[in-house]
Amino acid sequence: VSTQSTGTDPSAALREAFLKIDKMIVAEEHADELQELAGTKADDEEEDPESKLQECMELNEEASMPIEEILEKYQKEKDAAEKEEEEEAEFEGKGKGKGKKAAKGDGD
C-alpha cells in the first residue's frame, strides 16, 4: 500500500489494500499460494479426475434436492461411518483378546 496514492487517509489505504488482495484472490498465478495457505493444495493434487467428476455430479444433484433430503442423506452416511468404526474397533478388540488368551494358554 503506497502512501502517495492515498495520502495520510487510513481508510483509503485500507480500501486500496483490500482491492489489491481482492485482485490477488482471482489471479491465477496466486491460486497455488492461496491453496497452500488454506491447506487445500495437497488434497486437490491427490484426487484423481474421476473422483472430482463424481463429486461435481453429486453436488449438482444435491443442488436441486430439498434440504431435508440432503440432511437425511448425510445423516445416513454419518451413521454408516460410525457403525463401521464401531465394528472395526470391536473386531480389533476381539483380535487382541484372543491373542492374550492364546498367549496365556501356551504357558499353562
DSSP file with accessible surface (Angstrom, degrees, kcal/mol):
  #  RESIDUE AA STRUCTURE BP1 BP2  ACC     N-H-->O    O-->H-N    N-H-->O    O-->H-N    TCO  KAPPA ALPHA  PHI   PSI    X-CA   Y-CA   Z-CA
    1    1 A V              0   0   98      0, 0.0     2,-0.4     0, 0.0    12,-0.1   0.000 360.0 360.0 360.0 125.3    0.0    0.0    0.0
    2    2 A S     >  -     0   0   45      1,-0.1     4,-0.7    11,-0.1     5,-0.1  -0.743 360.0-151.2 -97.7 143.0    1.5    3.3   -1.0
    3    3 A T  H  > S+     0   0  108     -2,-0.4     4,-1.8     1,-0.2     6,-0.1   0.653  90.9  71.4 -84.0 -12.8    1.0    6.5    0.9
    4    4 A Q  H  4 S+     0   0  184      1,-0.2    -1,-0.2     2,-0.2     4,-0.1   0.941 102.9  38.8 -67.4 -45.9    1.4    8.5   -2.3
    5    5 A S  H  4 S+     0   0   80      1,-0.2    -1,-0.2     2,-0.1    -2,-0.2   0.786 127.7  34.4 -77.1 -24.6   -1.9    7.5   -3.8
    6    6 A T  H >< S-     0   0   21     -4,-0.7     3,-1.4     1,-0.3     2,-0.2   0.569  89.1-155.7-105.2 -11.8   -3.8    7.6   -0.5
    7    7 A G  T 3<  -     0   0   39     -4,-1.8    -1,-0.3     1,-0.2    -2,-0.1  -0.499  63.8 -38.8  71.5-134.7   -2.1   10.4    1.3
    8    8 A T  T 3  S+     0   0  143     -2,-0.2    -1,-0.2    -4,-0.1    -4,-0.1   0.280 101.6 121.1-109.0  10.5   -2.5   10.1    5.0
    9    9 A D    <>  -     0   0   74     -3,-1.4     4,-1.9     1,-0.2     3,-0.2  -0.642  46.2-163.7 -78.5 109.1   -6.1    8.8    4.9
   10   10 A P  H  > S+     0   0   92      0, 0.0     4,-2.6     0, 0.0     5,-0.2   0.866  87.5  56.2 -63.9 -34.9   -6.1    5.4    6.6
   11   11 A S  H  > S+     0   0   57      1,-0.2     4,-2.3     2,-0.2     5,-0.1   0.903 107.7  48.5 -66.0 -36.4   -9.5    4.4    5.2
   12   12 A A  H  > S+     0   0   18      2,-0.2     4,-2.5     1,-0.2    -1,-0.2   0.898 110.8  51.3 -68.1 -38.1   -8.2    5.0    1.7
   13   13 A A  H  X S+     0   0   24     -4,-1.9     4,-2.5     2,-0.2    -2,-0.2   0.918 111.2  47.5 -64.7 -42.3   -5.1    2.9    2.4
   14   14 A L  H  X S+     0   0  127     -4,-2.6     4,-2.7     2,-0.2    -2,-0.2   0.913 111.3  51.1 -63.5 -42.4   -7.3    0.1    3.8
   15   15 A R  H  X S+     0   0  146     -4,-2.3     4,-2.5     2,-0.2    -2,-0.2   0.931 111.2  48.0 -60.6 -44.3   -9.5    0.3    0.7
   16   16 A E  H  X S+     0   0   36     -4,-2.5     4,-2.2     2,-0.2    -2,-0.2   0.921 112.3  48.9 -64.1 -43.1   -6.5    0.1   -1.6
   17   17 A A  H  X S+     0   0   25     -4,-2.5     4,-2.5     1,-0.2     5,-0.2   0.924 110.9  50.8 -63.3 -42.9   -5.1   -2.8    0.3
   18   18 A F  H  X S+     0   0  133     -4,-2.7     4,-2.8     1,-0.2    -2,-0.2   0.927 109.9  49.5 -61.0 -44.8   -8.4   -4.6    0.1
   19   19 A L  H  X S+     0   0   91     -4,-2.5     4,-2.2     2,-0.2    -1,-0.2   0.890 110.5  50.3 -64.1 -38.0   -8.7   -4.1   -3.6
   20   20 A K  H  X S+     0   0  110     -4,-2.2     4,-2.1     2,-0.2    -1,-0.2   0.923 112.5  46.5 -65.7 -42.9   -5.2   -5.4   -4.2
   21   21 A I  H  X S+     0   0   99     -4,-2.5     4,-2.2     2,-0.2    -2,-0.2   0.916 110.3  54.0 -64.2 -41.3   -5.9   -8.5   -2.1
   22   22 A D  H  X S+     0   0   80     -4,-2.8     4,-1.2     1,-0.2    -2,-0.2   0.913 109.4  47.5 -59.9 -42.6   -9.2   -8.9   -4.0
   23   23 A K  H  X S+     0   0  156     -4,-2.2     4,-1.1     1,-0.2    -1,-0.2   0.892 110.0  54.0 -65.0 -38.1   -7.4   -8.9   -7.3
   24   24 A M  H  < S+     0   0   54     -4,-2.1     3,-0.4     1,-0.2     6,-0.3   0.891 101.9  58.7 -64.2 -38.3   -4.8  -11.4   -6.0
   25   25 A I  H  < S+     0   0   94     -4,-2.2    -1,-0.2     1,-0.2    -2,-0.2   0.895 111.7  39.0 -60.9 -40.1   -7.5  -13.8   -5.0
   26   26 A V  H  < S+     0   0  118     -4,-1.2     2,-0.3    -3,-0.1    -1,-0.2   0.621  91.9 104.5 -89.4  -9.8   -8.9  -14.1   -8.5
   27   27 A A    ><  -     0   0   24     -4,-1.1     3,-1.2    -3,-0.4     4,-0.4  -0.541  67.4-141.7 -75.6 131.2   -5.5  -14.0  -10.3
   28   28 A E  G >> S+     0   0  156     -2,-0.3     3,-1.4     1,-0.3     4,-0.5   0.863  97.0  62.4 -60.4 -38.4   -4.4  -17.5  -11.5
   29   29 A E  G 34 S+     0   0  147      1,-0.3     4,-0.3     2,-0.1    -1,-0.3   0.721 106.2  46.5 -65.9 -17.0   -0.8  -17.0  -10.6
   30   30 A H  G <> S+     0   0   53     -3,-1.2     4,-2.4    -6,-0.3    -1,-0.3   0.491  86.0  91.7-100.8  -3.1   -1.7  -16.7   -6.9
   31   31 A A  H <> S+     0   0   25     -3,-1.4     4,-2.7    -4,-0.4     5,-0.2   0.909  85.7  49.9 -60.0 -44.6   -4.0  -19.7   -6.8
   32   32 A D  H  X S+     0   0   90     -4,-0.5     4,-2.4     1,-0.2    -1,-0.2   0.927 111.4  48.7 -61.5 -43.8   -1.3  -22.1   -5.7
   33   33 A E  H  > S+     0   0   96     -4,-0.3     4,-2.5     1,-0.2    -1,-0.2   0.924 112.8  47.4 -62.8 -43.2   -0.1  -19.8   -2.9
   34   34 A L  H  X S+     0   0   52     -4,-2.4     4,-2.2     2,-0.2    -1,-0.2   0.898 111.8  50.1 -67.2 -39.2   -3.6  -19.3   -1.6
   35   35 A Q  H  X>S+     0   0   63     -4,-2.7     5,-2.2    -5,-0.2     6,-1.1   0.897 110.6  50.7 -64.9 -38.8   -4.3  -23.0   -1.7
   36   36 A E  H ><5S+     0   0  133     -4,-2.4     3,-0.6    -5,-0.2    -2,-0.2   0.930 110.7  48.1 -63.5 -44.6   -1.1  -23.7    0.1
   37   37 A L  H 3<5S+     0   0  133     -4,-2.5    -2,-0.2     1,-0.2    -1,-0.2   0.874 113.0  48.6 -63.4 -36.4   -2.0  -21.1    2.8
   38   38 A A  H 3<5S-     0   0   73     -4,-2.2    -1,-0.2    -5,-0.2    -2,-0.2   0.637 110.4-124.2 -78.4 -15.1   -5.5  -22.7    3.1
   39   39 A G  T <<5S+     0   0   51     -4,-1.0     4,-0.2    -3,-0.6    -3,-0.2   0.728  83.6 106.7  80.1  20.7   -4.0  -26.1    3.4
   40   40 A T     >< +     0   0   57     -5,-2.2     4,-1.9    -6,-0.2    -4,-0.2   0.540  49.1  85.6-108.2  -8.1   -6.1  -27.5    0.4
   41   41 A K  H  > S+     0   0   45     -6,-1.1     4,-1.9     1,-0.2     5,-0.2   0.943  90.6  47.1 -63.3 -48.7   -3.4  -27.8   -2.3
   42   42 A A  H  > S+     0   0   53      1,-0.2     4,-1.5     2,-0.2    -1,-0.2   0.894 110.0  54.3 -63.1 -37.6   -2.2  -31.2   -1.3
   43   43 A D  H  > S+     0   0   95     -4,-0.2     4,-1.0     1,-0.2    -1,-0.2   0.915 108.4  48.6 -62.9 -42.9   -5.7  -32.6   -1.1
   44   44 A D  H  < S+     0   0   55     -4,-1.9     3,-0.3     1,-0.2    -1,-0.2   0.880 109.1  52.4 -65.7 -38.1   -6.6  -31.4   -4.6
   45   45 A E  H  < S+     0   0  138     -4,-1.9    -1,-0.2     1,-0.2    -2,-0.2   0.824 106.7  53.4 -69.7 -29.5   -3.4  -32.9   -6.1
   46   46 A E  H  < S+     0   0  155     -4,-1.5     2,-0.3    -5,-0.2    -1,-0.2   0.771  91.2  90.0 -76.4 -25.6   -4.1  -36.3   -4.6
   47   47 A E  S  < S-     0   0   65     -4,-1.0    -4,-0.0    -3,-0.3     0, 0.0  -0.531  74.7-133.6 -76.5 135.7   -7.6  -36.6   -6.0
   48   48 A D     >  -     0   0   78     -2,-0.3     4,-1.9     1,-0.1     3,-0.4  -0.492  22.9-110.5 -86.2 159.5   -8.0  -38.1   -9.4
   49   49 A P  H  > S+     0   0  108      0, 0.0     4,-2.5     0, 0.0     5,-0.2   0.840 115.2  57.8 -59.2 -33.6  -10.1  -36.5  -12.1
   50   50 A E  H  > S+     0   0  154      1,-0.2     4,-2.5     2,-0.2     5,-0.1   0.914 107.2  46.3 -65.4 -41.0  -12.8  -39.3  -12.0
   51   51 A S  H  > S+     0   0   38     -3,-0.4     4,-2.4     2,-0.2    -1,-0.2   0.865 111.8  52.1 -70.8 -33.0  -13.4  -38.7   -8.3
   52   52 A K  H  X S+     0   0   89     -4,-1.9     4,-2.4     2,-0.2    -2,-0.2   0.919 110.5  48.2 -65.1 -42.0  -13.6  -34.9   -8.9
   53   53 A L  H  X S+     0   0  109     -4,-2.5     4,-2.4     2,-0.2    -2,-0.2   0.928 111.4  50.1 -63.3 -44.1  -16.1  -35.5  -11.6
   54   54 A Q  H  X S+     0   0   93     -4,-2.5     4,-2.4     1,-0.2    -2,-0.2   0.921 110.5  49.8 -60.4 -43.8  -18.2  -37.8   -9.4
   55   55 A E  H  X S+     0   0   89     -4,-2.4     4,-2.6     1,-0.2    -1,-0.2   0.917 110.4  50.1 -62.1 -42.1  -18.1  -35.2   -6.6
   56   56 A C  H  X S+     0   0   80     -4,-2.4     4,-2.4     2,-0.2    -1,-0.2   0.904 110.2  50.2 -63.1 -40.7  -19.3  -32.5   -9.0
   57   57 A M  H  X S+     0   0  102     -4,-2.4     4,-2.3     2,-0.2    -1,-0.2   0.915 111.6  48.2 -64.5 -41.7  -22.1  -34.7  -10.3
   58   58 A E  H  X S+     0   0   72     -4,-2.4     4,-2.7     2,-0.2    -2,-0.2   0.911 112.1  49.0 -64.8 -42.3  -23.2  -35.4   -6.7
   59   59 A L  H  X S+     0   0   90     -4,-2.6     4,-1.7     2,-0.2    -2,-0.2   0.895 110.3  51.3 -64.1 -39.4  -23.1  -31.7   -5.8
   60   60 A N  H  X S+     0   0  123     -4,-2.4     4,-0.6     2,-0.2    -2,-0.2   0.915 111.3  47.8 -63.4 -41.3  -25.1  -30.8   -8.9
   61   61 A E  H >< S+     0   0  121     -4,-2.3     3,-1.1     1,-0.2     4,-0.3   0.923 110.8  51.0 -64.3 -43.7  -27.7  -33.4   -7.9
   62   62 A E  H >< S+     0   0   18     -4,-2.7     3,-1.3     1,-0.2    -1,-0.2   0.795  96.6  70.2 -65.7 -26.8  -27.8  -32.1   -4.3
   63   63 A A  H 3< S+     0   0   82     -4,-1.7    -1,-0.2     1,-0.3    -2,-0.2   0.802 104.0  41.6 -62.0 -27.7  -28.3  -28.5   -5.6
   64   64 A S  T << S+     0   0  101     -3,-1.1    -1,-0.3    -4,-0.6    -2,-0.2   0.431  97.4  98.7-100.0   1.7  -31.8  -29.5   -6.8
   65   65 A M  S <  S-     0   0   36     -3,-1.3     2,-0.1    -4,-0.3    -3,-0.0  -0.606  81.6-105.7 -88.1 148.6  -32.7  -31.5   -3.7
   66   66 A P    >>  -     0   0   62      0, 0.0     4,-1.7     0, 0.0     3,-0.7  -0.407  32.4-116.0 -65.6 149.6  -34.8  -30.2   -0.8
   67   67 A I  H 3> S+     0   0  101      1,-0.3     4,-2.7     2,-0.2     5,-0.2   0.845 113.7  60.7 -59.2 -33.8  -32.7  -29.5    2.3
   68   68 A E  H 3> S+     0   0  129      1,-0.2     4,-2.3     2,-0.2    -1,-0.3   0.907 105.0  48.0 -61.9 -40.9  -34.5  -32.2    4.3
   69   69 A E  H <> S+     0   0  103     -3,-0.7     4,-2.6     2,-0.2    -1,-0.2   0.893 111.3  50.4 -66.3 -39.7  -33.3  -34.9    1.8
   70   70 A I  H  X S+     0   0   30     -4,-1.7     4,-2.5     2,-0.2     5,-0.2   0.938 111.2  47.9 -64.3 -45.7  -29.8  -33.6    1.9
   71   71 A L  H  X S+     0   0  112     -4,-2.7     4,-2.2     1,-0.2    -2,-0.2   0.916 112.8  49.0 -61.6 -41.5  -29.7  -33.7    5.7
   72   72 A E  H  X S+     0   0  106     -4,-2.3     4,-2.4    -5,-0.2    -1,-0.2   0.920 110.3  51.5 -63.6 -43.2  -31.2  -37.2    5.7
   73   73 A K  H  X S+     0   0   49     -4,-2.6     4,-2.1     1,-0.2    -2,-0.2   0.942 113.2  43.3 -59.6 -48.7  -28.6  -38.4    3.2
   74   74 A Y  H  X S+     0   0   95     -4,-2.5     4,-2.4     1,-0.2    -1,-0.2   0.834 111.1  54.9 -72.0 -29.0  -25.7  -37.0    5.2
   75   75 A Q  H  X S+     0   0   92     -4,-2.2     4,-2.8    -5,-0.2    -1,-0.2   0.924 108.8  48.8 -67.5 -40.8  -27.1  -38.3    8.5
   76   76 A K  H  X S+     0   0  128     -4,-2.4     4,-2.5     2,-0.2    -2,-0.2   0.915 112.0  48.8 -63.1 -43.0  -27.3  -41.8    7.0
   77   77 A E  H  X S+     0   0   97     -4,-2.1     4,-2.3     2,-0.2    -2,-0.2   0.910 112.5  48.4 -62.8 -41.1  -23.7  -41.6    5.7
   78   78 A K  H  X S+     0   0  113     -4,-2.4     4,-2.5     2,-0.2    -2,-0.2   0.930 111.9  48.8 -64.7 -45.1  -22.6  -40.4    9.1
   79   79 A D  H  X S+     0   0   75     -4,-2.8     4,-2.5     1,-0.2    -2,-0.2   0.910 111.7  49.7 -61.4 -42.3  -24.4  -43.2   10.9
   80   80 A A  H  X S+     0   0   58     -4,-2.5     4,-2.4     2,-0.2    -1,-0.2   0.911 111.3  48.8 -64.4 -40.5  -23.0  -45.8    8.5
   81   81 A A  H  X S+     0   0   46     -4,-2.3     4,-2.3     2,-0.2    -2,-0.2   0.912 112.0  48.6 -66.5 -41.4  -19.4  -44.5    9.0
   82   82 A E  H  X S+     0   0   81     -4,-2.5     4,-2.4     2,-0.2    -2,-0.2   0.911 111.4  49.9 -64.8 -40.6  -19.9  -44.5   12.8
   83   83 A K  H  X S+     0   0  127     -4,-2.5     4,-2.6     2,-0.2    -2,-0.2   0.917 110.4  50.4 -63.5 -42.2  -21.2  -48.1   12.7
   84   84 A E  H  X S+     0   0  116     -4,-2.4     4,-2.5     1,-0.2    -2,-0.2   0.918 110.2  49.7 -62.3 -42.3  -18.3  -49.1   10.5
   85   85 A E  H  X S+     0   0  130     -4,-2.3     4,-2.5     2,-0.2    -1,-0.2   0.909 111.0  49.7 -63.2 -41.2  -15.8  -47.6   13.0
   86   86 A E  H  X S+     0   0  132     -4,-2.4     4,-2.7     2,-0.2    -2,-0.2   0.918 111.0  49.2 -63.7 -42.7  -17.5  -49.4   15.9
   87   87 A E  H  X S+     0   0  106     -4,-2.6     4,-2.7     2,-0.2    -2,-0.2   0.904 111.7  48.9 -64.3 -40.2  -17.3  -52.7   14.0
   88   88 A E  H  X S+     0   0   97     -4,-2.5     4,-2.7     2,-0.2     5,-0.2   0.921 112.6  47.6 -64.5 -43.0  -13.7  -52.2   13.3
   89   89 A A  H  X S+     0   0   58     -4,-2.5     4,-2.4     2,-0.2    -2,-0.2   0.910 113.1  48.8 -64.8 -40.4  -13.0  -51.3   16.9
   90   90 A E  H  X S+     0   0  117     -4,-2.7     4,-2.5     2,-0.2    -2,-0.2   0.926 112.1  48.7 -64.6 -43.6  -14.9  -54.3   18.1
   91   91 A F  H  X S+     0   0  157     -4,-2.7     4,-2.3     1,-0.2    -2,-0.2   0.930 112.7  47.4 -62.1 -45.1  -13.1  -56.6   15.6
   92   92 A E  H  X S+     0   0  112     -4,-2.7     4,-2.1     1,-0.2    -1,-0.2   0.895 111.4  51.9 -64.5 -38.3   -9.7  -55.2   16.7
   93   93 A G  H  X S+     0   0   42     -4,-2.4     4,-2.2    -5,-0.2    -2,-0.2   0.913 110.4  47.4 -65.0 -41.4  -10.7  -55.6   20.4
   94   94 A K  H  X S+     0   0  125     -4,-2.5     4,-2.3     2,-0.2     5,-0.2   0.899 110.0  53.4 -67.0 -39.6  -11.7  -59.3   19.8
   95   95 A G  H  X S+     0   0   42     -4,-2.3     4,-1.8    -5,-0.2    -2,-0.2   0.919 110.5  46.5 -62.3 -41.0   -8.5  -60.0   18.0
   96   96 A K  H  X S+     0   0  142     -4,-2.1     4,-1.9     1,-0.2    -1,-0.2   0.911 111.0  52.7 -68.1 -39.9   -6.4  -58.6   20.8
   97   97 A G  H  X S+     0   0   30     -4,-2.2     4,-2.2     1,-0.2    -2,-0.2   0.913 108.6  49.4 -63.4 -42.0   -8.4  -60.6   23.4
   98   98 A K  H  X S+     0   0  153     -4,-2.3     4,-2.6     1,-0.2    -1,-0.2   0.900 108.5  54.0 -64.2 -39.5   -7.9  -63.8   21.5
   99   99 A G  H  X S+     0   0   42     -4,-1.8     4,-2.1    -5,-0.2    -1,-0.2   0.908 108.9  48.1 -63.0 -38.7   -4.2  -63.2   21.3
  100  100 A K  H  X S+     0   0  145     -4,-1.9     4,-2.2     2,-0.2    -2,-0.2   0.923 112.4  48.4 -68.7 -41.9   -3.9  -62.7   25.0
  101  101 A K  H  X S+     0   0  161     -4,-2.2     4,-2.6     1,-0.2    -2,-0.2   0.922 111.7  50.0 -65.0 -41.7   -5.9  -65.8   25.8
  102  102 A A  H  X S+     0   0   54     -4,-2.6     4,-1.9     1,-0.2    -1,-0.2   0.908 109.8  50.7 -64.0 -38.6   -3.8  -67.8   23.4
  103  103 A A  H  X S+     0   0   63     -4,-2.1     4,-1.1    -5,-0.2    -1,-0.2   0.909 112.4  46.7 -66.8 -38.2   -0.6  -66.5   25.0
  104  104 A K  H  X S+     0   0  156     -4,-2.2     4,-0.8     1,-0.2     3,-0.3   0.901 111.5  51.9 -69.2 -39.4   -1.9  -67.5   28.5
  105  105 A G  H  < S+     0   0   42     -4,-2.6     3,-0.4     1,-0.2    -1,-0.2   0.847 104.1  57.0 -66.4 -32.2   -2.9  -70.9   27.2
  106  106 A D  H  < S+     0   0  139     -4,-1.9    -1,-0.2     1,-0.2    -2,-0.2   0.846 105.8  50.6 -69.0 -31.0    0.5  -71.6   25.7
  107  107 A G  H  <        0   0   71     -4,-1.1    -1,-0.2    -3,-0.3    -2,-0.2   0.668 360.0 360.0 -81.1 -17.6    2.2  -71.0   29.1
  108  108 A D     <        0   0  171     -4,-0.8    -3,-0.1    -3,-0.4    -4,-0.0  -0.154 360.0 360.0 -77.1 360.0   -0.1  -73.4   31.0
